[in-house]
Structures are given as structure tokens and as C-alpha cells.
Amino acid sequence: MSSQGEFWKKVSPNHESLVSFFLSAAAHILILGVIALFTWEGLRRAVIGNANRRLGVSTVQLEGGSPSGKSAKATEEDVVVNPSEGKKKDNKDDPLEPPPKLDKANLPNPKVKDKGEMKASLQEDFSNQAQALAKLNQGIRKKLFDGVGKGSGSGVGPGGARDQRMVRWVLALNKVNGSDYLAQLLDLGARLGIQDPERNGKFLVLSDLTRRPAVWSDLDLEKTNEIFWIDDKTRSVGDLAFALGMKIAPPFFVVFLPIGTEEKLARLELQALQGRKEEDIFETRFTIQKTGNKYEPAEAVIKFKK
């Protein structure tokens, strides 16, 4: 009994609750500290996110990498600091560094052609292309003109010189697309001629524009007595070739018109002359309009020589 009295003399009952409180608080703080230590990194990512997500960009790899855009060793935490040195910096410890300022004084000064040089270069390219095409068409036109001169074409109107008519006549077709272009040629009774791509100097003609696949046959230009035009416009030639089902567009089409269509055009021109002479004509432009379900020559607009 005396021993218990001595104990309570050393440890006062008034201090027992305080000791228990501090011991319990220390234990809870220790446990919470351990939990916070292991969960801080996950909490930081969830709340803050890494630098790439904040900037709205993904990691850029300048050399190699997987289809996802990352190399085998790269992670989302890698941020390129200086691509020229190939160093990387972990954004866990240090904040992102701003990109270096661009020094305009050290930028290379590219050599740019002035407008005069560019214009001369373009003119040279167009000139070479035009000369090559004109040289090609010159030989074709000579053979075709020889054929027209031997034929017995329309004699409607004063003069009746068919070669001069082809020089001044302009057929204003509505080339909205290849199908519409083809429909107009079909209604005018036209045939189409092209150079044989496999035989130099030989020509092929398409007489039935409705048949698919198109059937081309040999054509002797010197024996052809129809009036003609050469269409070498890249766009209209390509559209027409597509409408015909051709895999490759030719450099040009020769459009032949039959005698019946030539006579219709000659009559329209004669009506528009109003008593003036045919040799006074500089140009006659024919408009083509759709009447019912068929395209027909509608009007001749004459421009006289000054």
C-alpha cells in the first residue's frame, strides 16, 4: 500500500490525461506523415498535372521514336530544354524554362528572285511550251488544210473559200464540264482526231462519240475534207478525255465538223453580213444553244475589219 502511494506521489493523476493526449497525437501525426509521403506525388499529378498538359502540347521527338511520337526511353515527364544540345530536364524539381529569344540578326538571309526575274522565268517557260505546241500544230494544220482544199465543201455565201472560213470562224461552245462539251460535239455531228501515241506521225479518229469504250481508227489527214478546229486547252482537253473514258489525255483534239453543220454556220454568217462582203470579215463567232433536247448553232456575231 505504501508502494502505491509512493507511485502516485511521483506521477500525479492530474498529468495522466495530458501524457496520453500527446502520445496519441504524435502517433496520428506520424501515420498521416507516412501516408502523405507516399501519396503526394499522385496528388500533385491529379491536381496540377505535368507541364505538357498545362501547355496543351505533347512531347516532341526530333529524332526517331515510336508511332505515338515518343522514343522508347521518353516519358511524359521529359521536357526538351535545349534541342540543339540534346539535354533533357526533369520538371519534378525545377520549373519550366522559357524558350530562348529569337535573334533576328543571326537569321540567314534567303535569296529571293525579284519580280523581274520571276516574270522573265515564267515568260520563258510559257514561250517554250507555246512554241513547241505551235510547231506541232503547224504540221497538222498544213495537212488538214491540204485536205480541205481538195474537198467539195459548202459554197454558201460569197467567196466560198473554206480555208479562210476556218481562220476567222470561232465556235463558242459551252465547256462547263467534259460531259456537256461532249454532248455539244455529239449534236453538231463532230468527229474527234488525236495523234497516235504509239506511232509517230500517225493519227486516229473517233467517229462514234457515244460508244464505250471509245473505238479509234486510222485517219489520213490529207484525205479529210471537213472543216476543223484544234483544241489544245489543257482543261477542256482533260475534261473531254475524261468524259470519253480515256485513261490519258492527249496533247490536243482535232474537232471535225461535217458538211451539214458547215452549211448551217455559213448561212448564219450570210444573214449577219447584211449585204457586206465576206472578205470584210475579221472574225465570226457562233453561239451554240440548246433547243429542246439538242444543241444547235444559234447566232453569228461578226467583227469586221477596220
C-alpha positions in Angstrom: 0.0 0.0 0.0 2.9 2.2 0.8 4.4 1.5 -2.6 1.3 2.6 -4.5 1.2 5.7 -2.5 4.8 6.5 -3.5 3.9 5.9 -7.2 1.1 8.4 -7.2 3.2 10.8 -5.4 5.7 10.7 -8.4 3.1 10.6 -11.1 0.2 12.9 -10.4 -3.2 11.8 -11.7 -3.7 15.3 -13.0 -1.0 14.8 -15.6 -2.0 11.3 -16.8 -4.6 12.7 -19.3 -2.1 15.1 -20.8 0.6 12.4 -21.4 -1.9 10.2 -23.1 -3.1 13.0 -25.3 0.4 13.9 -26.6 1.3 10.3 -27.2 -1.8 9.7 -29.2 -1.4 13.0 -31.2 2.3 12.1 -32.0 1.2 8.6 -33.3 -1.5 10.1 -35.6 0.9 12.7 -37.0 3.4 10.1 -37.7 0.9 7.9 -39.6 -0.5 10.9 -41.5 3.0 11.9 -42.5 3.8 8.5 -43.9 0.5 8.5 -45.9 1.2 11.9 -47.3 4.7 11.0 -48.3 3.5 8.1 -50.5 0.5 9.9 -51.9 1.9 13.4 -52.5 3.2 12.6 -56.0 -0.1 11.1 -57.1 -2.0 14.0 -55.6 0.3 16.6 -57.3 -0.3 14.9 -60.7 -4.0 14.8 -60.2 -4.4 18.4 -59.1 -1.6 20.1 -61.1 -0.8 17.8 -64.0 2.5 17.8 -65.7 3.9 20.7 -67.7 3.0 19.3 -71.1 -0.7 19.1 -70.2 -0.7 22.6 -68.8 0.8 23.9 -72.0 -1.6 21.9 -74.2 1.2 20.2 -76.1 2.7 16.8 -76.3 6.3 15.8 -76.1 8.1 16.4 -79.4 10.8 14.0 -80.5 13.2 15.4 -83.1 14.9 12.1 -83.8 13.2 8.7 -84.3 10.6 7.4 -81.9 7.6 5.2 -81.9 4.4 5.7 -83.9 3.0 7.6 -80.9 5.7 10.3 -81.3 7.8 9.2 -78.3 11.0 7.3 -78.2 11.4 4.1 -76.3 13.1 5.9 -73.4 11.0 9.0 -73.3 8.2 9.6 -70.8 5.6 12.4 -70.4 7.8 13.9 -67.6 10.7 14.6 -70.1 10.7 18.1 -71.4 13.2 19.2 -74.1 15.1 22.2 -72.7 17.7 22.7 -75.5 17.1 20.6 -78.6 20.4 21.6 -80.1 22.3 20.0 -77.2 20.0 17.1 -76.8 19.7 17.6 -73.0 16.6 16.9 -71.0 15.4 18.3 -67.7 13.1 16.7 -65.2 10.3 19.0 -64.3 9.8 17.4 -60.9 12.5 19.5 -59.3 12.8 22.6 -61.5 10.2 24.8 -63.2 9.9 25.0 -67.0 12.4 27.4 -68.6 11.0 29.9 -71.2 12.2 29.3 -74.8 15.2 31.3 -75.8 14.5 34.5 -77.6 14.9 34.5 -81.4 17.9 36.5 -82.5 16.8 38.0 -85.8 20.3 39.3 -86.5 21.7 35.8 -86.9 19.0 34.5 -89.2 20.1 33.6 -92.8 19.0 36.0 -95.5 17.5 33.8 -98.3 18.0 34.9 -101.8 14.7 35.7 -103.5 14.2 36.5 -107.1 12.8 39.9 -107.8 9.6 40.3 -109.8 11.5 41.0 -113.0 13.4 37.7 -112.8 10.3 35.7 -111.9 8.3 37.3 -114.7 11.1 36.6 -117.2 11.3 32.9 -116.0 7.6 32.4 -116.3 7.5 34.1 -119.8 10.4 31.8 -120.9 8.5 28.7 -119.7 5.3 29.7 -121.4 7.1 30.7 -124.5 8.9 27.4 -124.8 5.6 25.5 -124.3 3.7 27.6 -126.8 6.5 27.3 -129.4 6.5 23.5 -129.1 2.8 23.3 -129.4 2.6 25.8 -132.3 5.3 23.8 -134.2 3.3 20.6 -133.7 0.0 22.2 -134.8 1.6 23.8 -137.8 2.4 20.5 -139.5 -1.1 19.1 -138.6 -2.8 22.2 -139.9 -0.9 22.0 -143.2 -2.1 18.5 -143.9 -5.6 19.3 -142.8 -5.7 22.5 -144.9 -4.5 20.5 -147.9 -7.4 18.1 -147.4 -9.9 20.8 -147.0 -8.7 22.5 -150.2 -9.2 19.3 -152.2 -12.7 18.7 -150.9 -16.0 19.9 -152.2 -17.3 21.9 -149.2 -20.2 24.3 -148.9 -20.4 27.1 -151.5 -22.9 29.1 -149.5 -22.2 32.8 -149.4 -19.9 35.0 -151.4 -16.4 33.7 -152.0 -16.8 30.2 -150.6 -13.2 30.0 -149.5 -13.3 27.3 -146.9 -9.8 27.7 -145.6 -10.5 31.4 -144.9 -13.6 30.5 -143.0 -11.8 28.2 -140.7 -9.3 31.0 -139.9 -12.0 33.5 -139.0 -14.7 31.2 -137.6 -14.9 30.8 -133.8 -17.2 28.1 -132.4 -18.2 29.3 -128.9 -19.0 26.0 -127.1 -20.2 26.0 -123.5 -17.4 24.0 -121.9 -18.9 23.8 -118.4 -17.6 20.3 -118.0 -16.5 17.4 -120.1 -19.9 15.8 -120.4 -21.6 19.0 -121.6 -18.7 19.6 -124.0 -19.1 16.1 -125.4 -22.9 16.5 -125.7 -22.5 19.6 -127.9 -20.0 18.0 -130.1 -22.3 15.0 -130.5 -25.3 17.1 -131.5 -23.1 19.0 -134.0 -22.1 15.7 -135.7 -18.4 16.1 -134.8 -15.6 13.6 -135.1 -12.5 13.7 -133.0 -8.9 13.2 -134.1 -5.8 12.6 -132.0 -2.2 11.7 -132.6 -1.5 8.0 -132.3 0.5 7.7 -129.1 2.3 4.6 -130.3 3.0 5.5 -133.9 4.8 8.8 -134.7 3.2 10.9 -137.3 0.0 8.7 -137.4 -3.4 9.9 -136.4 -6.6 8.3 -135.1 -10.2 9.3 -135.4 -13.3 8.7 -133.3 -16.4 8.8 -135.4 -18.9 7.4 -132.8 -18.7 9.6 -129.7 -21.3 7.6 -127.8 -19.6 4.2 -127.9 -17.8 3.0 -124.7 -15.1 2.1 -124.7 -14.2 4.5 -127.5 -13.1 2.9 -130.7 -10.4 4.8 -132.6 -9.5 4.0 -136.2 -6.7 5.2 -138.5 -7.1 8.6 -140.1 -5.4 10.0 -143.2 -5.3 13.8 -142.6 -4.6 14.6 -146.3 -7.8 12.8 -147.4 -10.0 14.6 -144.9 -12.2 17.3 -146.4 -14.1 18.5 -143.3 -13.6 21.9 -141.6 -11.8 21.5 -138.3 -10.6 23.2 -135.1 -7.7 22.2 -132.8 -8.5 22.3 -129.1 -5.2 22.4 -127.1 -6.6 24.0 -124.0 -5.3 21.8 -121.1 -8.5 21.9 -119.1 -11.0 21.3 -121.8 -8.9 18.6 -123.3 -8.6 16.9 -119.9 -12.4 17.2 -119.3 -13.3 15.8 -122.7 -10.8 12.9 -122.4 -12.4 12.0 -119.0 -15.9 12.1 -120.5 -14.7 9.8 -123.2 -13.3 7.3 -120.7 -9.7 7.8 -121.8 -7.1 7.0 -119.2 -4.6 9.5 -120.5 -5.5 12.9 -122.0 -3.9 13.6 -125.4 -2.0 16.9 -126.0 -4.9 18.1 -128.2 -8.1 17.2 -130.0 -8.8 17.9 -133.6 -12.6 18.6 -133.9 -14.0 17.8 -137.4 -17.4 19.2 -138.3 -19.5 17.6 -141.1 -20.6 19.4 -144.3 -24.2 19.8 -143.0 -23.0 21.7 -139.9 -20.7 23.8 -142.0 -23.6 24.9 -144.2 -25.6 25.9 -141.2 -22.8 28.1 -140.0 -22.3 29.6 -143.4 -26.0 30.5 -143.7 -25.9 32.2 -140.2 -22.9 34.2 -141.3 -24.5 35.2 -144.6 -27.6 36.5 -142.6 -25.4 38.5 -140.3 -23.4 40.1 -143.2 -26.4 42.3 -144.2 -25.1 43.0 -147.7 -21.5 43.5 -146.8 -18.7 41.4 -148.4 -17.3 38.2 -146.8 -13.7 39.5 -147.3 -14.5 42.4 -144.9 -15.0 39.9 -142.0 -12.3 39.8 -139.4 -14.0 37.2 -137.1 -17.3 35.4 -136.9 -18.3 34.0 -133.5 -21.0 31.4 -133.5 -23.0 30.8 -130.3 -24.4 27.3 -129.6 -27.7 27.0 -127.8 -29.8 24.1 -126.7 -33.2 23.9 -128.4 -35.4 21.2 -126.9 -33.0 18.3 -126.3 -30.4 19.2 -128.9 -27.6 21.8 -129.2 -27.8 23.9 -132.4 -25.8 26.8 -133.9 -28.0 29.8 -132.9 -26.3 33.1 -133.9 -23.4 34.5 -135.8 -21.7 37.7 -134.4 -19.4 39.3 -136.9 -16.5 41.6 -136.2 -15.5 43.5 -139.3 -12.0 44.6 -140.3 -11.2 48.2 -139.6 
